[in-house]
Amino acid sequence: MPTTKTAVSSKVAVKKSVVKPVEKPASRSASTKFPKSEPAAAVSSAKKPKNWIPTEAEVLSMPESEYMNAAQLRFFKQKLQQMEQEILSNADETVEHLHENVVVPDPADRATIEEEHALELRTRDRERKLLKKVQQSIARIDSGDYGWCEETGDPIGVARLMARPTATLSLEAQQRRELRQKMYGD
């Protein structure tokens, strides 16, 4: 029995020495923003093209040591550009829809149509604000700041960015901000 316990202890010790915590570089200069070559995990036995864009599952399966590598940045940039195109196409559809001139003599029907238009305009206003955030996120990718918390400089995390690609704060920083807003108001 003691030999088994010793063997298990030595395996745990080996695992602890292999795992490296993710550290943000002290200064993200142009040379550290984007890796010059593809990471080891991205270049597997099947060679991937230079502009290869991974799937969501591949991005999630990448190790933390490769956080915000070139492939992940391309993935998020593509995702943000798709969001931008959807918002712009929705805006175009709204403009076309509002230009339709329907004459309805019934006041109740007219009120319903006006309410639908008001709801659609409120939705487009929210999308307009989201579009601004999407465009800022794309600019952050281009500048090399995407994926890092604005307040703490810590990694935001791939899972959080998958859920909210426009996130600029880590989960902890966002919770602190929401708590301050709740306690002190705007």
FENTAVEN-V532031 format. One line per field, one symbol per residue. psi: psi as a letter, one per 20 degrees, with the letter a starting at -180 (. if undefined). Layout:
psi->???
//
This chain:
psi->ghhgggggghgghgghhhppqpppqgonrhhigpqhrqrhhhnahopqrgkporrgghghiqqhikplrhggggghggghhgggggghhhgghggghhipnpoohphghghgghgggggghgghgghghhgghghhhghhghijipipphghjrphpggghghnijpiqrgghgggghgghggia.
//
